[in-house]
Amino acid sequence: MKLIVAIIRPDRLNEVLEALYRAEVRGLTVTRVLGHGGETERVETYRGTTVKLELQEKLRLEIGVSDSFVDITIRAILASARTGDVGDGKIFVLDLHQAVRIRTGETAEGAVTPVSQ
């Protein structure tokens, strides 16, 4: 199992969610974050004071997937989040040692697969 962490532009969220849905990737967490990568710094005037804005608003997606869904998930995010400009974000893939679905007690890959209704 893997935990995929993607940092994306906020305006690309709908496209990414749609791509993940089409790829049958279910279950994710979205968090608003601030970060700085390769973007150029912005300078704005706020109440007569010049402020240097170094941190950009981004979204952090966390998706627990079974090994067979890692490449599918990455391809869906890449295809939908990419604008070609600096600041598109990053994708990190981490080993996920254990997952437990609280409702049922399912563990491992059973906890990261879609729930059948």
N, C-alpha and C positions, 0 to 999 in steps of 0.2 A: 504494500500500500504506500501511497505517496500523498503528501500535502503540497498542493500547488498554491503558491502565493503569487498573485499578479498585482502589480501596481500599474494602474491605467489612468488615462485622462477622464475626468468626470463626464465630459460630453460624449464619451464613447460607451457608456454603461449600457444603454438600451441595445446597441448593436451587439455588444459582447453577450448580454443575457440571451438575446435571440439566437446567436450562434451556438451558445452552449445548449440551449433547449433543442435546437435542430440536431445537435450532435448527441442528444440523449444523455447529457451530463446534468445530473440533478443534485441539489443540495449545496449551497454555498453561503458564505457570510460576506457581507460588504460593509466596510468601515471607511469613514472619511478620515483622511490623514493629510499631513503636511510633509513635504519632502523637497530635496534639492538634488538634481542630477546634472545633466549637461545644459540645461536651459540658461539663457542669458538672464542676468539680474534685471529686475524692473525697478524703476524709480518713480514714485508717485508723490504728489503733494497732498497732505492730509491736514486740514485746518491750518494752512500756512506753513506747515513744516514738511520738509522733504524727507521722505521715508524710503529706505532701500529695502525692497521686498525680496528676500533671498529664498523663502520657502514657497513652493507652489502647492495648490490644492490638488490632491490626487485621491483615487479610491483604491483601497486594498481589498482584493478578493481572496478568500481562503476557500479552497475546494479540496476535500478529502476524496481520493479516487482509488479504485483498485488498479493494479499495474497495467491491466489491459486498456484502461482509459487515459493513461498519461499522455500519450502522443495525440490522441483525439482531442483532448482538452487543450493542449498547447496549440495545436493547429487552429482550433476554433477561436482562441483568444488572439493569436497572431493575425488571423484573417480579418477579424472584426475590430481590433483595437488600433491597428497600424494606420497612421496618417502619413508617415514618411518624414515627419518633422521631428526635430530634437524634442524630447520630453514625452515620447509615446509610452515610456514605462519599461518595466522589466518583468520577467517571469522567473520565479525560483521554484525548484522542485526539491522537496525535503523528504527524507525517509519518515514514514509514519509507523511507529512501532506498535501502537494499539489504538483501537477505536471501539467505543461502546455506545450503542443506541440506548439512551436512557429509558425510553418507553417500553422496550421489549427485552433489554438485556443482551441483544445480539452483539457479537464481538467480531473483530477483524473485518474481513471484506463484507460480511453480512450487514455491518453497521454503516458502510459507505455506499451501498448499492441503493437504487431507488426503492421506495416502499410500494408494494403492490396493494392496490385497494380492493 
